Amino acid sequence: LLENVTLIHKPVSLQPRGLINKGNWCYINATLQALVACPPMYHLMKFIPLYSKVQRPCTSTPMIDSFVRLMNEFTNMPVPPKPRQALGDKIVRDIRPGAAFEPTYIYRLLTVIKSSLSEKGRQEDAEEYLGFILNGLHEEMLNLKKLLSPNDEKLTISNGPKSHSVNEEEQEEPGEGSEDEWEQVGPRNKTSVTRQADFVQTPITGIFGGHIRSVVYQQSSKESATLQPFFTLQLDIQSDKIRTVQDALESLVARESVQGYTTKTKQEVEISRRVTLEKLPPVLVLHLKRFVYEKTGGCQKLVKNIDYPVDLEISKELLSPGVKNKNFKCHRTYRLFAVVYHHGSSATGGHYTTDVFQIGLNGWLRIDDQMVKVINQYQVVKPTADRTAYLLYYRRVDLL
């Protein structure tokens, strides 16, 4: 099935349902609502058959099974013809959510699959949880691929994006060889050595998987480039200069110098590094890094307001030189369809909620565990003191 899957990006009108939260599960519920609102994810899970416990008492794919079950909890809702006109020509948009339910089988995955997220009642992180889900689904699909081609060496490497951010990557010693390097002639005929693992594709990387190119420049030496996969694009928002998503993206690709770098002969050399976007995914999830670790070991939350647009164009300047001219504008234009917010000023407590775009309504819903209500688009982008955007889910406009 997975070999023949075609990703469908067409939006689907689903009757919304709240999720009952009896534990400290708001970070999971908020993430699930964003994934249900993501059309290719919904279609992918509906494409995989739903098996009952009786049919398959034992499974090697608990995560896929649970997400197939989740998407089957939602029923299609016809797209209404024209909104009814009401008093003073104000359009009344009414939506009747289905019954709220508790997705206990999803919570159970935390204990089935070894995860650092599993202690009940601990304040958790919606971004870590999204990584846990996407990496888990990707790994299960990779293992299924291995069953089809057991002798394929390439599949033994796990290549899901790691959840840590790019700047924590270990600096590789320049000049250290690796089998998967090749020389690439960059602009002005300078060659650079590119390292890349074979990224094995699954439908999950087909939806969320992008690549970052990280290039290290060193005086009188070849520049060395590494391609790194990601499921969420990590945006540092600490600097006072960063006020918008655009600022954060520009800051991501700004060339930075790396201090105190010494060669094998113990000489200190000047090195700089630049990150660019090599491959943009159909669904681009931006992570505004609000939780900052202090040197003292504590964690603080950055409560500042970051402006984000409903329509986002990734400017050409952010792309790697090799792909700059291949990407048409339509491949770089995205539209917001979900926002996961973190409430509260503390990094160790707080609450998560989600706003999602609902096609049948041609408008937005605010979902707070089991509560679902209709809101206006300006409420989605308007900052408030107690609620800060944490994860922004965008999808490519030409695929809508």
N, C-alpha and C positions, 0 to 999 in steps of 0.2 A: 504493500500500500504506500509506504513512505517513499519508495523509489518513484512512484507515479504521481505523487501529489503535485497539484498545480496550486500555487498560492493565489487566492482570490481576494482582491482588495475592495470589492464592492461593499459599501456599507449596508448594514442590515438593521431593520427596525425591530428591536426586542422590547418586550414588556419589562420594565425595570423591576427588580426585586431587591429589597433591603436584605442585609445579612445580620442575623442575630449574633450578638457578642456577649458570651457569658464569661469569658476569661479576659485576658488582656490582649485580645486579638485584633484590635483596630488596625494595626499595621498590615495584617494579612487581608482583612476585609477591604481596606482602601486599595490595596494592590490588585485584588481579584476584580474589583469593579472596573479598574482601568483596563485590565486584560480582556474582560467581557466586552468592553467598548471598543476593542481593537479588532477591526473586521478580519484581517488575515488570520489572526489567532483563533477567532471564533470559527471561521470556515474550516481551518485546519483540524480543529478538534471535532467538528461535526462530521468531517470526512472519515474520521477513524471510528469504527463501529463501537457501540456501547455494549459491554459485556456485563452480565450480572455475576455476583459472587458464586452462584451455582454453576454458571457456565465456565467460569475461570476462578476456582478457589485459590489458585496459586498464580502469581504473576511476577514477571521480571521487570515489569514497567509500571510500578505503582503510581508514579507521577503522571505519566501519560493517561493511565486509566482514570485517575482522579480528576484531571482537567477535562477529559471527555465527558465525565459525569457532570461536572460543573456546568459546562456549556449546554448540556441537555436539560438543565433546570430552567432554562429561559425559553419562552415561546415567542414566536413571531407576532408582531403587532402590526396590523395594516397601517400603511402611511395614510393619515387622514387627508381627504381631498383639500378643502380650504378651511383655514381656521375660522371658527364662528365669529361674526362681528358682535360686539356687545356694546354696552353703554358708552357713549362718547367715542365710538369707533375704536375703543381699546380692544385689542385682540385678546380673547381669553384662551389661554392654552391650558387644557386640562389633561391630566394623565392619571390613569388609575394604576398604581403599582400592583404587581402580584403579591401574594403572601410572602412575608419575609421568611427566610429559612436559615438554619445553622449549618455551614459547610464543614461538619466535624471531620469528614474523610480527608479534607484538605489540611486541617490542623494536624491530623494524625501523621501526615507525611513527615513532620518535623521529627517524630520519634522513629519512624520507619527508616528514614534516610538520615544517616548520622549528620547532625547539624549543630552548629554552635548556637542556633537560635531556639533550641527546644525547651529551655526551662520555662514552664508556664508562669505567667505573671511577671516576667521580666520585661522592662520597657525595651522594645525592639525597634529595628530600623527598617523602614519600608524599602529603602534602596538595597540593603543587604538581602532582604527577603526576595526582592525581584531577581537579584543575581542568583540566589539559591534556586529559584524556580526555573529560570532560563537555562542555567548551567545544568540543572538536573534533567530537564526535558531533553536538552542537547545530548547529554551523556547517554541517556536511555536510547535515543535514536542512533547514536554512534554504535552502541552495543548491538542494536538490531542489524545495523549495516554489516557489522563483523560476522553475523550469522550467515549473511548472504555471501560475503567474500572473506572467508576465514583466513585466506592466505595473503590478504592484502596488508602488507607491512605498514602502510601509511596510517591505517586505522588504529594502530596501537597507541599513537600519541593522542593524548587528550588535548584538544586545542580550544576549549571554550575560553572565552575571555576571563581572566582572573579578575577578582573584584577590586584589587587594589589599583590605585590610580597610577598613571604613567610616570609621574615624577619620582615615585618610590622605586622604580625599576633599578636593579643593580646596574651600575655602569659597567659595561663590558670592557675588558682590557683591549685597547686598540691592538690590532694585529693578531688577535687570537682567531684562529681559523675555525670554520664550522662547515660541515658538508653542504649545507643548503645556502651557501653564499653565492652570489653571482655579481659580476661587475656590471654596473649600469652606467651608461654614458649620460650624464646629466646635462644641464644647460652649459653652454660655453665649452662643450666637449670634455668636461672634467669627469673622470670616472668616480663612481662611489661604490663601495661594497655594500650590498644589501643582504641582510639576514632575514630569512623568513621560514617559519615552519610551514609544513603543508597544512593549510587550513582545510580540514574536511568539512564539507557543507552538509547541513541538515536543514529541514524546513525552518527550524528555529533561527539558525544563522541567516536563512533566506529572508526572514522577517526583520530581525533586530540586529543582525551582525554587521558591524562596520569595521574598518581598519584605520589605524593611526600610523603615520610614518614618523619615526623619531630619528633625526639625523644629528650625529655628533661631528662637529667640525674641529679640526686640530691643525695648528700651524704646520705647514710643509708635510702634511700627511693626507692620505686619501680620506674623504669623509666616509663615515660608516653609518649606514641606515638600517634600522630595524623596523619591521612591520609588526604591529601588535593589534590583535583583534579586540573589539569591545562590544558589549551589549548596552551599556549606558555610557554616555559621554560625560566624563567628570569635569565639572567647571568650578574652578577655584574662584571664590567671590570675596576673598578677604580684603583685598586692596581697597582703599577708600575711593580710588578712581573708578572702580567697577560698580556701575549703577544699573546696567541693563544686561540682558542676555548677550546682546551684540558685543558689549564691552568684554564680557567674560570669554566669548569665543575669540575675540581678537587677542586677548591676553594669553589664551591657550596657545596660540601659534606665534607669539612674540619670541624672538630669539633671546635665549638667556645664557649668561656665561656661567660656567661651572667652576667653582673655586677650588683651589688646593688639589688639583689633579696632578698626580706624578706618574712618570713613565716607569718602565722596569729599571731604568738606570737611575731612578730616584731624582730625576730632574723635574722641576715643576714646569708644566706647560700650560699655555692658555687654551682653554677649550670652550666651545659654546655649543648650544644644542637648540634645535628647533623642532617643533612638532607640527605636522600638517595633516589634513584629512585626506586619506588615500581612497577610502571607499565609504560612501554614505549609504546607510540602510534604508529600506522602504519605511520603517518605523524608527524614528530617531527619538531616543529617550535622553533628555538632558537632566543631569543630576546637579542641582545647586548645592555645593558642599557647605552645608550650614553647621555641621558639627566639627569643631576644630579641637584637636588635642593640644593641650598646653604642655609646656616643658615639665610642669609639676606632675604631670600624669593625669590631670583631670580633663574633662571634656566640656567645652563651652558651646553654646549655640549662638550663631550669628543671626540676630533678629532683623538685620537691615532689609529694606525693601529693594527687590531687584525687579525692574520692569521687563515684562516679556510680551511679545506680540502674539496675536492669534495667527497671523500669517508671517512666517519666518522665511527669509531668503538667506541661504548660506552663501556668503559672497565668494567669488572666485579666489580671492586672496587667501582664503583659508585652506584651499585645496593644494595637494602636492603638485609639483611642476608637471609630472607625467600625466596627470588626469585633468589639469586645469582646463585644457581646451576641448577635451572630449565630453565634458559634462555640460549639456545644454542647461539653460536657465530652469526649464521645467523639472529637471532632475535635482535641482537644488532648492526647490520651493516647497515648503511644508506648511501644514495647517494643524493647529492645536486640536486635540480631541479629548484629552484628559489631563487633569492637574491633581497631583496628590499633595495635600497640605499637611504641615506639621503645626499643631497648635501648642501654645505655651512657650515660656522663655527658657525652659531648662532642657538640657540635652538628655537628661536621664529620665524625664517623665514626659507628660504631654499626651497628645491624642492625634490620630490621623483621620482625615476625611478626603473625599474625592469629588471633583466636579467632572462630569462626562458630557460629551456632546451626544445628543440623541437624534438620529436622523428622522424618525417619525414625527418628532416634535419640531424638527429643524431648529432646535434650541438646546439649552443646557439644563442638566439636572445636578442638584447637590445631594450627595449621598453620605450620610453620617451613620454608619452601621445600619440599623434597620429603618432609619428615617430617609425618605426620598422626597425632594420637593423641586419644583420648577424654578429656575432663576434666569435672570437676563445675562447676556454675554458680558456686559460691563462689570457685573459682579464677579466674573471669573478673573478679570485682569486687574480689578481694583484692589489695591493693597489694604489690608486692615492690620491693626496692631497685633491682634491675638493669633492671626492665621497667616502663615508664610508659605509660599509655594516651595516645594521641595523637589518634586519630580515633574518634569514637563514632558508629556507624550505628544509627539508630532507625527503626522503621516504625510507621505509625499503626495503633492497635489495632482500630479499627472496620473497617479494610480487610482484616484478617487472615482 
